[in-house]
Amino acid sequence: MNNIFQIPSNLGDQEIFETILANPTLKVERIISSGQVTEAGKWYDQQQDEWVILLQGEAQLSYEDGRQINLKKGDYLLIHSHQKHRVDYTSNNPPCIWLAIHSNLMN
């Protein structure tokens, strides 16, 4: 048994991606961020839709069209495939705990 809120004691400066469940059409993962952001000038351009909920912490996402979204504990959103986005901020006290579902949700 595992606990979604348990954070490794040796987190350090690394971002953690843990696959919880996966098959050819679906992936559920837990992400732990503690200050990490998307590299300057880089945009995520994913092949699948991503539904994500922030379970702990605060974060800010931005889209290529200039929109910004501030997320706090409990906020969730759907990022459509090929919707270019980036992470501009993640809190480190407390660290962000995300639950992400990657799939072709809109097809």
Secondary structure, 3 states (H helix, E strand, C coil): CCCCCCCCCCCCCCCEEEEEEEECCEEEEEEEECCCCCCCCCCECCCCEEEEEEEECEEEEEECCCCEEEEECCCEEEECCCCCEEEEEECECCEEEEEEEEECCCC
